[in-house]
Amino acid sequence: MNKITKTIAVIGINIANAANPNAGTNAINICSEP
């Protein structure tokens, strides 16, 4: 991923973690898929 996309993904994961720790893990798994 390019830097901007990665930054947006990290922000999204941080928001998800704030709402639900398990959601953050799911977001990482989705972002890791091709």
C-alpha distances in whole Angstrom, upper triangle without the diagonal:
4,7,8,6,6,10,11,10,12,14,15,15,18,20,20,21,24,25,25,23,23,21,18,18,18,15,13,14,13,10,10,12,11
4,6,5,6,9,10,11,12,14,15,16,18,20,21,22,24,26,26,25,25,23,20,21,21,17,16,18,16,13,14,15,14
4,6,5,6,9,10,10,12,14,15,16,18,20,21,23,24,25,24,25,22,19,20,21,17,16,18,18,14,15,17,17
4,5,5,6,9,10,11,12,14,15,17,18,20,21,23,24,23,24,21,19,20,20,17,16,19,17,14,16,18,17
4,5,5,6,9,10,11,12,14,15,16,18,20,21,22,21,22,19,16,18,17,14,13,15,14,10,13,14,14
4,5,5,6,9,10,10,12,14,15,16,18,20,20,19,20,17,14,15,16,12,11,14,13,9,11,14,14
4,5,5,6,9,10,11,12,14,15,17,19,20,19,20,18,15,16,17,13,13,16,15,12,14,17,18
4,5,5,6,9,10,11,12,14,15,17,18,18,19,16,13,16,16,12,12,15,14,11,14,16,17
4,5,5,6,9,10,10,12,14,15,16,15,16,13,10,12,12,8,8,11,10,8,11,13,14
4,5,5,6,9,10,10,12,14,15,14,15,13,10,12,13,9,9,12,12,10,12,15,17
4,5,5,6,9,10,11,13,14,14,15,13,10,13,14,11,11,15,14,12,15,18,20
4,5,5,6,9,10,11,12,12,13,10,8,11,11,8,10,13,12,11,14,16,18
4,5,5,6,9,10,10,9,10,8,5,8,9,6,7,11,11,10,12,15,18
4,5,5,6,9,10,9,11,10,7,10,12,10,10,14,14,13,16,19,21
4,5,5,6,9,10,12,9,8,12,13,10,12,15,15,15,18,20,22
4,5,5,6,7,8,6,5,9,9,8,10,13,13,13,16,18,21
4,5,5,4,7,6,5,8,10,9,11,13,14,15,17,19,22
4,6,7,10,9,8,12,13,13,14,17,18,18,20,23,26
4,7,9,8,9,12,13,12,15,17,17,18,21,22,26
4,5,5,7,9,10,11,13,15,16,17,19,21,24
4,5,5,7,9,10,11,13,15,16,17,19,23
4,5,5,6,9,10,11,13,14,16,17,21
4,5,5,6,9,10,11,12,14,16,19
4,5,5,6,9,10,11,12,15,18
4,5,5,6,9,10,11,13,16
4,5,5,6,9,10,11,15
4,5,5,6,9,10,13
4,5,5,6,9,12
4,6,5,7,10
4,5,5,9
4,6,8
4,6
4
